[in-house]
Amino acid sequence: MVNDLVKATGTTHREVNAGLNRRIGVPSRVGAEEQVIRRAAGAARAWLDELGSSG
């Protein structure tokens, strides 16, 4: 999903990951628990939906 967001936003992986971290309220997902990864995946899906790129 990060690749899709990079294409949809025209930004970098770094910027997309930082944006996802902000959306879920964590400074980093390095070593994150499964719950945090799931929240990030949900945030990525929602972001793609917002951009109209989910289909």
mmCIF file of the N, C-alpha and C atoms, coordinates in Angstrom:
data_MODEL
# 
_entry.id   MODEL 
# 
loop_
_atom_site.group_PDB 
_atom_site.id 
_atom_site.type_symbol 
_atom_site.label_atom_id 
_atom_site.label_alt_id 
_atom_site.label_comp_id 
_atom_site.label_asym_id 
_atom_site.label_entity_id 
_atom_site.label_seq_id 
_atom_site.pdbx_PDB_ins_code 
_atom_site.Cartn_x 
_atom_site.Cartn_y 
_atom_site.Cartn_z 
_atom_site.occupancy 
_atom_site.B_iso_or_equiv 
_atom_site.pdbx_formal_charge 
_atom_site.auth_seq_id 
_atom_site.auth_comp_id 
_atom_site.auth_asym_id 
_atom_site.auth_atom_id 
_atom_site.pdbx_PDB_model_num 
ATOM 1   N N  . MET A 1 1  ? 0.811   -1.191 0.000  1.00 0.00 ? 1  MET A N  1 
ATOM 2   C CA . MET A 1 1  ? 0.000   0.000  0.000  1.00 0.00 ? 1  MET A CA 1 
ATOM 3   C C  . MET A 1 1  ? 0.860   1.262  0.000  1.00 0.00 ? 1  MET A C  1 
ATOM 4   N N  . VAL A 1 2  ? 2.024   1.172  0.622  1.00 0.00 ? 2  VAL A N  1 
ATOM 5   C CA . VAL A 1 2  ? 2.911   2.337  0.618  1.00 0.00 ? 2  VAL A CA 1 
ATOM 6   C C  . VAL A 1 2  ? 3.296   2.686  -0.816 1.00 0.00 ? 2  VAL A C  1 
ATOM 7   N N  . ASN A 1 3  ? 3.592   1.684  -1.638 1.00 0.00 ? 3  ASN A N  1 
ATOM 8   C CA . ASN A 1 3  ? 3.928   1.953  -3.038 1.00 0.00 ? 3  ASN A CA 1 
ATOM 9   C C  . ASN A 1 3  ? 2.777   2.660  -3.750 1.00 0.00 ? 3  ASN A C  1 
ATOM 10  N N  . ASP A 1 4  ? 1.548   2.209  -3.485 1.00 0.00 ? 4  ASP A N  1 
ATOM 11  C CA . ASP A 1 4  ? 0.378   2.849  -4.085 1.00 0.00 ? 4  ASP A CA 1 
ATOM 12  C C  . ASP A 1 4  ? 0.254   4.297  -3.635 1.00 0.00 ? 4  ASP A C  1 
ATOM 13  N N  . LEU A 1 5  ? 0.521   4.542  -2.358 1.00 0.00 ? 5  LEU A N  1 
ATOM 14  C CA . LEU A 1 5  ? 0.445   5.906  -1.839 1.00 0.00 ? 5  LEU A CA 1 
ATOM 15  C C  . LEU A 1 5  ? 1.543   6.789  -2.423 1.00 0.00 ? 5  LEU A C  1 
ATOM 16  N N  . VAL A 1 6  ? 2.729   6.226  -2.612 1.00 0.00 ? 6  VAL A N  1 
ATOM 17  C CA . VAL A 1 6  ? 3.820   6.985  -3.232 1.00 0.00 ? 6  VAL A CA 1 
ATOM 18  C C  . VAL A 1 6  ? 3.390   7.435  -4.621 1.00 0.00 ? 6  VAL A C  1 
ATOM 19  N N  . LYS A 1 7  ? 2.820   6.514  -5.396 1.00 0.00 ? 7  LYS A N  1 
ATOM 20  C CA . LYS A 1 7  ? 2.368   6.856  -6.747 1.00 0.00 ? 7  LYS A CA 1 
ATOM 21  C C  . LYS A 1 7  ? 1.233   7.878  -6.704 1.00 0.00 ? 7  LYS A C  1 
ATOM 22  N N  . ALA A 1 8  ? 0.288   7.682  -5.802 1.00 0.00 ? 8  ALA A N  1 
ATOM 23  C CA . ALA A 1 8  ? -0.890  8.548  -5.746 1.00 0.00 ? 8  ALA A CA 1 
ATOM 24  C C  . ALA A 1 8  ? -0.563  9.953  -5.241 1.00 0.00 ? 8  ALA A C  1 
ATOM 25  N N  . THR A 1 9  ? 0.419   10.058 -4.357 1.00 0.00 ? 9  THR A N  1 
ATOM 26  C CA . THR A 1 9  ? 0.741   11.353 -3.772 1.00 0.00 ? 9  THR A CA 1 
ATOM 27  C C  . THR A 1 9  ? 1.904   12.049 -4.461 1.00 0.00 ? 9  THR A C  1 
ATOM 28  N N  . GLY A 1 10 ? 2.693   11.297 -5.219 1.00 0.00 ? 10 GLY A N  1 
ATOM 29  C CA . GLY A 1 10 ? 3.866   11.876 -5.861 1.00 0.00 ? 10 GLY A CA 1 
ATOM 30  C C  . GLY A 1 10 ? 4.969   12.204 -4.885 1.00 0.00 ? 10 GLY A C  1 
ATOM 31  N N  . THR A 1 11 ? 4.960   11.535 -3.737 1.00 0.00 ? 11 THR A N  1 
ATOM 32  C CA . THR A 1 11 ? 5.987   11.770 -2.722 1.00 0.00 ? 11 THR A CA 1 
ATOM 33  C C  . THR A 1 11 ? 6.889   10.544 -2.616 1.00 0.00 ? 11 THR A C  1 
ATOM 34  N N  . THR A 1 12 ? 7.701   10.506 -1.576 1.00 0.00 ? 12 THR A N  1 
ATOM 35  C CA . THR A 1 12 ? 8.643   9.410  -1.373 1.00 0.00 ? 12 THR A CA 1 
ATOM 36  C C  . THR A 1 12 ? 8.104   8.414  -0.344 1.00 0.00 ? 12 THR A C  1 
ATOM 37  N N  . HIS A 1 13 ? 8.745   7.236  -0.306 1.00 0.00 ? 13 HIS A N  1 
ATOM 38  C CA . HIS A 1 13 ? 8.397   6.252  0.718  1.00 0.00 ? 13 HIS A CA 1 
ATOM 39  C C  . HIS A 1 13 ? 8.566   6.854  2.111  1.00 0.00 ? 13 HIS A C  1 
ATOM 40  N N  . ARG A 1 14 ? 9.633   7.599  2.274  1.00 0.00 ? 14 ARG A N  1 
ATOM 41  C CA . ARG A 1 14 ? 9.910   8.213  3.576  1.00 0.00 ? 14 ARG A CA 1 
ATOM 42  C C  . ARG A 1 14 ? 8.769   9.138  3.999  1.00 0.00 ? 14 ARG A C  1 
ATOM 43  N N  . GLU A 1 15 ? 8.300   9.963  3.054  1.00 0.00 ? 15 GLU A N  1 
ATOM 44  C CA . GLU A 1 15 ? 7.218   10.904 3.373  1.00 0.00 ? 15 GLU A CA 1 
ATOM 45  C C  . GLU A 1 15 ? 5.902   10.178 3.643  1.00 0.00 ? 15 GLU A C  1 
ATOM 46  N N  . VAL A 1 16 ? 5.628   9.141  2.869  1.00 0.00 ? 16 VAL A N  1 
ATOM 47  C CA . VAL A 1 16 ? 4.404   8.359  3.098  1.00 0.00 ? 16 VAL A CA 1 
ATOM 48  C C  . VAL A 1 16 ? 4.460   7.682  4.458  1.00 0.00 ? 16 VAL A C  1 
ATOM 49  N N  . ASN A 1 17 ? 5.589   7.063  4.786  1.00 0.00 ? 17 ASN A N  1 
ATOM 50  C CA . ASN A 1 17 ? 5.694   6.402  6.086  1.00 0.00 ? 17 ASN A CA 1 
ATOM 51  C C  . ASN A 1 17 ? 5.570   7.394  7.232  1.00 0.00 ? 17 ASN A C  1 
ATOM 52  N N  . ALA A 1 18 ? 6.162   8.572  7.083  1.00 0.00 ? 18 ALA A N  1 
ATOM 53  C CA . ALA A 1 18 ? 6.029   9.601  8.116  1.00 0.00 ? 18 ALA A CA 1 
ATOM 54  C C  . ALA A 1 18 ? 4.568   10.026 8.248  1.00 0.00 ? 18 ALA A C  1 
ATOM 55  N N  . GLY A 1 19 ? 3.886   10.163 7.113  1.00 0.00 ? 19 GLY A N  1 
ATOM 56  C CA . GLY A 1 19 ? 2.472   10.527 7.141  1.00 0.00 ? 19 GLY A CA 1 
ATOM 57  C C  . GLY A 1 19 ? 1.626   9.473  7.825  1.00 0.00 ? 19 GLY A C  1 
ATOM 58  N N  . LEU A 1 20 ? 1.914   8.216  7.551  1.00 0.00 ? 20 LEU A N  1 
ATOM 59  C CA . LEU A 1 20 ? 1.176   7.136  8.219  1.00 0.00 ? 20 LEU A CA 1 
ATOM 60  C C  . LEU A 1 20 ? 1.435   7.153  9.720  1.00 0.00 ? 20 LEU A C  1 
ATOM 61  N N  . ASN A 1 21 ? 2.688   7.360  10.093 1.00 0.00 ? 21 ASN A N  1 
ATOM 62  C CA . ASN A 1 21 ? 3.002   7.429  11.519 1.00 0.00 ? 21 ASN A CA 1 
ATOM 63  C C  . ASN A 1 21 ? 2.231   8.550  12.200 1.00 0.00 ? 21 ASN A C  1 
ATOM 64  N N  . ARG A 1 22 ? 2.153   9.714  11.545 1.00 0.00 ? 22 ARG A N  1 
ATOM 65  C CA . ARG A 1 22 ? 1.388   10.833 12.116 1.00 0.00 ? 22 ARG A CA 1 
ATOM 66  C C  . ARG A 1 22 ? -0.088  10.456 12.244 1.00 0.00 ? 22 ARG A C  1 
ATOM 67  N N  . ARG A 1 23 ? -0.621  9.818  11.217 1.00 0.00 ? 23 ARG A N  1 
ATOM 68  C CA . ARG A 1 23 ? -2.043  9.455  11.229 1.00 0.00 ? 23 ARG A CA 1 
ATOM 69  C C  . ARG A 1 23 ? -2.387  8.498  12.365 1.00 0.00 ? 23 ARG A C  1 
ATOM 70  N N  . ILE A 1 24 ? -1.446  7.642  12.740 1.00 0.00 ? 24 ILE A N  1 
ATOM 71  C CA . ILE A 1 24 ? -1.753  6.691  13.819 1.00 0.00 ? 24 ILE A CA 1 
ATOM 72  C C  . ILE A 1 24 ? -1.131  7.099  15.151 1.00 0.00 ? 24 ILE A C  1 
ATOM 73  N N  . GLY A 1 25 ? -0.430  8.222  15.154 1.00 0.00 ? 25 GLY A N  1 
ATOM 74  C CA . GLY A 1 25 ? 0.074   8.781  16.405 1.00 0.00 ? 25 GLY A CA 1 
ATOM 75  C C  . GLY A 1 25 ? 1.274   8.084  17.009 1.00 0.00 ? 25 GLY A C  1 
ATOM 76  N N  . VAL A 1 26 ? 2.183   7.606  16.157 1.00 0.00 ? 26 VAL A N  1 
ATOM 77  C CA . VAL A 1 26 ? 3.414   6.998  16.660 1.00 0.00 ? 26 VAL A CA 1 
ATOM 78  C C  . VAL A 1 26 ? 4.618   7.672  16.016 1.00 0.00 ? 26 VAL A C  1 
ATOM 79  N N  . PRO A 1 27 ? 5.733   7.734  16.735 1.00 0.00 ? 27 PRO A N  1 
ATOM 80  C CA . PRO A 1 27 ? 6.925   8.344  16.152 1.00 0.00 ? 27 PRO A CA 1 
ATOM 81  C C  . PRO A 1 27 ? 7.610   7.439  15.122 1.00 0.00 ? 27 PRO A C  1 
ATOM 82  N N  . SER A 1 28 ? 7.434   6.122  15.285 1.00 0.00 ? 28 SER A N  1 
ATOM 83  C CA . SER A 1 28 ? 8.084   5.158  14.407 1.00 0.00 ? 28 SER A CA 1 
ATOM 84  C C  . SER A 1 28 ? 7.360   3.824  14.501 1.00 0.00 ? 28 SER A C  1 
ATOM 85  N N  . ARG A 1 29 ? 7.433   3.026  13.423 1.00 0.00 ? 29 ARG A N  1 
ATOM 86  C CA . ARG A 1 29 ? 6.872   1.677  13.467 1.00 0.00 ? 29 ARG A CA 1 
ATOM 87  C C  . ARG A 1 29 ? 7.967   0.622  13.524 1.00 0.00 ? 29 ARG A C  1 
ATOM 88  N N  . VAL A 1 30 ? 9.215   1.036  13.672 1.00 0.00 ? 30 VAL A N  1 
ATOM 89  C CA . VAL A 1 30 ? 10.322  0.091  13.773 1.00 0.00 ? 30 VAL A CA 1 
ATOM 90  C C  . VAL A 1 30 ? 10.123  -0.752 15.031 1.00 0.00 ? 30 VAL A C  1 
ATOM 91  N N  . GLY A 1 31 ? 10.065  -2.060 14.865 1.00 0.00 ? 31 GLY A N  1 
ATOM 92  C CA . GLY A 1 31 ? 9.875   -2.962 15.989 1.00 0.00 ? 31 GLY A CA 1 
ATOM 93  C C  . GLY A 1 31 ? 8.475   -2.915 16.575 1.00 0.00 ? 31 GLY A C  1 
ATOM 94  N N  . ALA A 1 32 ? 7.522   -2.385 15.806 1.00 0.00 ? 32 ALA A N  1 
ATOM 95  C CA . ALA A 1 32 ? 6.159   -2.199 16.313 1.00 0.00 ? 32 ALA A CA 1 
ATOM 96  C C  . ALA A 1 32 ? 5.448   -3.531 16.514 1.00 0.00 ? 32 ALA A C  1 
ATOM 97  N N  . GLU A 1 33 ? 4.511   -3.513 17.451 1.00 0.00 ? 33 GLU A N  1 
ATOM 98  C CA . GLU A 1 33 ? 3.663   -4.672 17.690 1.00 0.00 ? 33 GLU A CA 1 
ATOM 99  C C  . GLU A 1 33 ? 2.654   -4.805 16.548 1.00 0.00 ? 33 GLU A C  1 
ATOM 100 N N  . GLU A 1 34 ? 2.081   -5.970 16.434 1.00 0.00 ? 34 GLU A N  1 
ATOM 101 C CA . GLU A 1 34 ? 1.130   -6.250 15.365 1.00 0.00 ? 34 GLU A CA 1 
ATOM 102 C C  . GLU A 1 34 ? -0.026  -5.249 15.342 1.00 0.00 ? 34 GLU A C  1 
ATOM 103 N N  . GLN A 1 35 ? -0.520  -4.860 16.492 1.00 0.00 ? 35 GLN A N  1 
ATOM 104 C CA . GLN A 1 35 ? -1.639  -3.916 16.563 1.00 0.00 ? 35 GLN A CA 1 
ATOM 105 C C  . GLN A 1 35 ? -1.292  -2.590 15.868 1.00 0.00 ? 35 GLN A C  1 
ATOM 106 N N  . VAL A 1 36 ? -0.070  -2.116 16.058 1.00 0.00 ? 36 VAL A N  1 
ATOM 107 C CA . VAL A 1 36 ? 0.356   -0.860 15.443 1.00 0.00 ? 36 VAL A CA 1 
ATOM 108 C C  . VAL A 1 36 ? 0.453   -1.032 13.926 1.00 0.00 ? 36 VAL A C  1 
ATOM 109 N N  . ILE A 1 37 ? 0.955   -2.168 13.485 1.00 0.00 ? 37 ILE A N  1 
ATOM 110 C CA . ILE A 1 37 ? 1.060   -2.439 12.050 1.00 0.00 ? 37 ILE A CA 1 
ATOM 111 C C  . ILE A 1 37 ? -0.336  -2.495 11.434 1.00 0.00 ? 37 ILE A C  1 
ATOM 112 N N  . ARG A 1 38 ? -1.265  -3.116 12.133 1.00 0.00 ? 38 ARG A N  1 
ATOM 113 C CA . ARG A 1 38 ? -2.644  -3.179 11.629 1.00 0.00 ? 38 ARG A CA 1 
ATOM 114 C C  . ARG A 1 38 ? -3.273  -1.789 11.545 1.00 0.00 ? 38 ARG A C  1 
ATOM 115 N N  . ARG A 1 39 ? -3.001  -0.945 12.543 1.00 0.00 ? 39 ARG A N  1 
ATOM 116 C CA . ARG A 1 39 ? -3.510  0.427  12.507 1.00 0.00 ? 39 ARG A CA 1 
ATOM 117 C C  . ARG A 1 39 ? -2.928  1.188  11.320 1.00 0.00 ? 39 ARG A C  1 
ATOM 118 N N  . ALA A 1 40 ? -1.645  0.972  11.060 1.00 0.00 ? 40 ALA A N  1 
ATOM 119 C CA . ALA A 1 40 ? -1.000  1.629  9.925  1.00 0.00 ? 40 ALA A CA 1 
ATOM 120 C C  . ALA A 1 40 ? -1.613  1.152  8.607  1.00 0.00 ? 40 ALA A C  1 
ATOM 121 N N  . ALA A 1 41 ? -1.890  -0.137 8.504  1.00 0.00 ? 41 ALA A N  1 
ATOM 122 C CA . ALA A 1 41 ? -2.514  -0.671 7.291  1.00 0.00 ? 41 ALA A CA 1 
ATOM 123 C C  . ALA A 1 41 ? -3.901  -0.059 7.101  1.00 0.00 ? 41 ALA A C  1 
ATOM 124 N N  . GLY A 1 42 ? -4.651  0.062  8.171  1.00 0.00 ? 42 GLY A N  1 
ATOM 125 C CA . GLY A 1 42 ? -5.966  0.694  8.098  1.00 0.00 ? 42 GLY A CA 1 
ATOM 126 C C  . GLY A 1 42 ? -5.870  2.151  7.689  1.00 0.00 ? 42 GLY A C  1 
ATOM 127 N N  . ALA A 1 43 ? -4.876  2.840  8.223  1.00 0.00 ? 43 ALA A N  1 
ATOM 128 C CA . ALA A 1 43 ? -4.675  4.249  7.868  1.00 0.00 ? 43 ALA A CA 1 
ATOM 129 C C  . ALA A 1 43 ? -4.276  4.380  6.402  1.00 0.00 ? 43 ALA A C  1 
ATOM 130 N N  . ALA A 1 44 ? -3.471  3.446  5.916  1.00 0.00 ? 44 ALA A N  1 
ATOM 131 C CA . ALA A 1 44 ? -3.062  3.474  4.510  1.00 0.00 ? 44 ALA A CA 1 
ATOM 132 C C  . ALA A 1 44 ? -4.270  3.253  3.608  1.00 0.00 ? 44 ALA A C  1 
ATOM 133 N N  . ARG A 1 45 ? -5.138  2.299  3.971  1.00 0.00 ? 45 ARG A N  1 
ATOM 134 C CA . ARG A 1 45 ? -6.351  2.063  3.183  1.00 0.00 ? 45 ARG A CA 1 
ATOM 135 C C  . ARG A 1 45 ? -7.233  3.304  3.162  1.00 0.00 ? 45 ARG A C  1 
ATOM 136 N N  . ALA A 1 46 ? -7.403  3.924  4.320  1.00 0.00 ? 46 ALA A N  1 
ATOM 137 C CA . ALA A 1 46 ? -8.237  5.125  4.418  1.00 0.00 ? 46 ALA A CA 1 
ATOM 138 C C  . ALA A 1 46 ? -7.647  6.258  3.584  1.00 0.00 ? 46 ALA A C  1 
ATOM 139 N N  . TRP A 1 47 ? -6.341  6.412  3.623  1.00 0.00 ? 47 TRP A N  1 
ATOM 140 C CA . TRP A 1 47 ? -5.673  7.460  2.858  1.00 0.00 ? 47 TRP A CA 1 
ATOM 141 C C  . TRP A 1 47 ? -5.875  7.221  1.364  1.00 0.00 ? 47 TRP A C  1 
ATOM 142 N N  . LEU A 1 48 ? -5.714  5.975  0.938  1.00 0.00 ? 48 LEU A N  1 
ATOM 143 C CA . LEU A 1 48 ? -5.951  5.647  -0.469 1.00 0.00 ? 48 LEU A CA 1 
ATOM 144 C C  . LEU A 1 48 ? -7.402  5.955  -0.846 1.00 0.00 ? 48 LEU A C  1 
ATOM 145 N N  . ASP A 1 49 ? -8.328  5.617  0.024  1.00 0.00 ? 49 ASP A N  1 
ATOM 146 C CA . ASP A 1 49 ? -9.739  5.921  -0.233 1.00 0.00 ? 49 ASP A CA 1 
ATOM 147 C C  . ASP A 1 49 ? -9.946  7.419  -0.388 1.00 0.00 ? 49 ASP A C  1 
ATOM 148 N N  . GLU A 1 50 ? -9.324  8.198  0.498  1.00 0.00 ? 50 GLU A N  1 
ATOM 149 C CA . GLU A 1 50 ? -9.427  9.656  0.429  1.00 0.00 ? 50 GLU A CA 1 
ATOM 150 C C  . GLU A 1 50 ? -8.920  10.185 -0.909 1.00 0.00 ? 50 GLU A C  1 
ATOM 151 N N  . LEU A 1 51 ? -7.895  9.543  -1.432 1.00 0.00 ? 51 LEU A N  1 
ATOM 152 C CA . LEU A 1 51 ? -7.282  9.981  -2.685 1.00 0.00 ? 51 LEU A CA 1 
ATOM 153 C C  . LEU A 1 51 ? -8.002  9.438  -3.903 1.00 0.00 ? 51 LEU A C  1 
ATOM 154 N N  . GLY A 1 52 ? -8.952  8.527  -3.659 1.00 0.00 ? 52 GLY A N  1 
ATOM 155 C CA . GLY A 1 52 ? -9.688  7.933  -4.773 1.00 0.00 ? 52 GLY A CA 1 
ATOM 156 C C  . GLY A 1 52 ? -8.862  6.947  -5.554 1.00 0.00 ? 52 GLY A C  1 
ATOM 157 N N  . SER A 1 53 ? -7.881  6.319  -4.885 1.00 0.00 ? 53 SER A N  1 
ATOM 158 C CA . SER A 1 53 ? -6.964  5.407  -5.570 1.00 0.00 ? 53 SER A CA 1 
ATOM 159 C C  . SER A 1 53 ? -7.124  3.958  -5.115 1.00 0.00 ? 53 SER A C  1 
ATOM 160 N N  . SER A 1 54 ? -8.220  3.636  -4.469 1.00 0.00 ? 54 SER A N  1 
ATOM 161 C CA . SER A 1 54 ? -8.347  2.295  -3.897 1.00 0.00 ? 54 SER A CA 1 
ATOM 162 C C  . SER A 1 54 ? -8.909  1.275  -4.866 1.00 0.00 ? 54 SER A C  1 
ATOM 163 N N  . GLY A 1 55 ? -9.422  1.692  -6.028 1.00 0.00 ? 55 GLY A N  1 
ATOM 164 C CA . GLY A 1 55 ? -10.099 0.779  -6.901 1.00 0.00 ? 55 GLY A CA 1 
ATOM 165 C C  . GLY A 1 55 ? -9.274  0.230  -7.976 1.00 0.00 ? 55 GLY A C  1 
# 
